């Protein structure tokens, strides 16, 4: 599913009979737990570091990964 579509679902009212209604409600519940958050969509071309990190994440096992240094493949983008 396109990220812009996800932002649309989470920032606009939806019908509870929507096919993704349960998933949208679950996401909104998490969002409303007083977390600091911002919903927006950035084009991949506008954020090459995040695009590269998202692609790298496809090869990782499930779970949280907190690297101590940036991956080598994004160093040139950070400079």
C-alpha positions as CSV (number, residue, x, y, z in Angstrom):
1,X,0.0,0.0,0.0
2,X,1.3,3.4,-0.9
3,X,2.4,5.6,2.1
4,X,0.4,8.5,0.8
5,X,-2.7,6.4,1.0
6,X,-1.8,5.4,4.6
7,X,-1.5,9.1,5.6
8,X,-4.8,9.7,4.0
9,X,-6.5,6.9,6.0
10,X,-5.0,8.1,9.3
11,X,-5.7,11.8,8.9
12,X,-9.2,11.8,7.5
13,X,-12.5,10.4,8.8
14,X,-13.4,6.9,7.4
15,X,-16.5,4.7,7.5
16,X,-16.3,1.9,10.0
17,X,-17.6,-0.4,7.3
18,X,-14.4,0.3,5.3
19,X,-12.5,-2.9,4.4
20,X,-9.5,-1.6,6.4
21,X,-11.6,-0.1,9.2
22,X,-10.3,-2.4,11.9
23,X,-6.6,-1.8,11.0
24,X,-7.2,2.0,10.7
25,X,-8.9,2.0,14.2
26,X,-6.0,0.0,15.7
27,X,-3.5,2.5,14.3
28,X,-5.5,5.5,15.5
29,X,-5.7,3.9,19.0
30,X,-1.9,3.7,19.1
31,X,-1.5,7.2,17.8
32,X,-3.9,8.6,20.5
33,X,-1.8,7.1,23.3
34,X,-0.1,10.5,23.8
35,X,2.8,9.8,21.6
36,X,4.4,12.7,19.9
37,X,3.8,12.1,16.2
38,X,3.4,13.8,12.9
39,X,1.6,12.4,9.9
40,X,2.9,13.5,6.5
41,X,4.0,12.0,3.3
42,X,7.4,12.9,1.7
43,X,8.3,11.8,-1.8
44,X,11.1,9.3,-2.0
45,X,13.1,11.8,-4.1
46,X,12.8,14.3,-1.3
47,X,14.2,12.0,1.4
48,X,16.8,9.7,-0.1
49,X,18.2,8.7,3.3
50,X,14.9,7.4,4.5
51,X,14.3,5.6,1.2
52,X,17.6,3.9,1.5
53,X,17.0,3.0,5.1
54,X,13.6,1.6,4.3
55,X,15.2,-0.6,1.5
56,X,17.9,-1.8,3.9
57,X,15.2,-2.7,6.5
58,X,13.7,-5.2,4.0
59,X,16.6,-7.5,4.6
60,X,16.5,-7.4,8.4
61,X,14.8,-9.7,10.8
62,X,11.7,-8.4,12.5
63,X,12.3,-6.2,15.6
64,X,13.9,-2.9,16.5
65,X,17.4,-2.2,15.2
66,X,19.3,0.7,16.6
67,X,22.6,1.1,14.8
68,X,25.4,3.0,16.5
69,X,26.7,4.4,13.3
70,X,25.0,5.1,10.0
71,X,25.1,2.2,7.4
72,X,27.9,2.7,4.9
73,X,25.4,2.9,2.1
74,X,23.9,6.2,3.3
75,X,27.1,8.0,4.4
76,X,27.4,9.8,1.1
77,X,23.8,11.0,1.4
78,X,24.5,12.4,4.8
79,X,27.5,14.4,3.7
